[in-house]
Amino acid sequence: MYIAFESLPGNDPRIDNEIKKITQWWHYTIAEVPDNKHIVWLSPVTLSKEETKADILCDAINDELSVRKSVAKRGELRGYSGDDEEADDKIIHILTEKEKSIAVSFMRKIISNFAEKQLSSLKEVAMIKKKVQQAKTIKECKIIMKNYFDYNCGSVSNYEDLKTTLESWKNPEIVSLLPKEKTV
């Protein structure tokens, strides 16, 4: 079974030898676990095998990825191409409709799970989930992430920020503060 769960920084003590980490994306670890493994405490989302490879697809800009020719194989996209590689080792991969669909499905699951875990207002969670379900493209998912969760990447940096503030972040430091004294 394949899952995604919110990552902890550093060496995550929740991961044992039965949880096989595949990759990470945004604030999430993507892993394979035995079907009978008790993992409810991780609050994971279940992924298809195809979705476990969606992390690179989610980084597409205008449905295109720059990948290294030397490691890219159709259907097995690994190895980002950066500015430091030689131009003759780069290719532009144009996402297929299936790849776009896989990426959007993956992003919808992750964003919805993040909202459930991080927001205490059921109204805000429902609003985010509704927007996520309406998103049909990778770019639309990224814009939701930018507007509500401070996600930033080059493909959405030019879009106007809605300046939408979510009021119900689950933050133990805020919850444990004493009420402010009223001033007259």
Stockholm file with secondary structure:
# STOCKHOLM 1.0

chainA/1-184         MYIAFESLPGNDPRIDNEIKKITQWWHYTIAEVPDNKHIVWLSPVTLSKEETKADILCDAINDELSVRKSVAKRGELRGYSGDDEEADDKIIHILTEKEKSIAVSFMRKIISNFAEKQLSSLKEVAMIKKKVQQAKTIKECKIIMKNYFDYNCGSVSNYEDLKTTLESWKNPEIVSLLPKEKTV
#=GR chainA/1-184 SS CEEEEECCSSSCTTCCTTSEEEEEETTEEEEECCTTCCCGGGCCEEECTGGGGHHHHTTCBTTEEEEETTTCBTTBCCCBCCTTSCGGGEEEEECCHHHHHHHHHHHHHHHHHHHHHHBCCHHHHHHHHHHHHHCCSHHHHHHHHHHHHCCCCTTTTTSCCCCCCCSCBCCHHHHTSCCCCCCC
#=GC SS_cons         CEEEEECCSSSCTTCCTTSEEEEEETTEEEEECCTTCCCGGGCCEEECTGGGGHHHHTTCBTTEEEEETTTCBTTBCCCBCCTTSCGGGEEEEECCHHHHHHHHHHHHHHHHHHHHHHBCCHHHHHHHHHHHHHCCSHHHHHHHHHHHHCCCCTTTTTSCCCCCCCSCBCCHHHHTSCCCCCCC
//
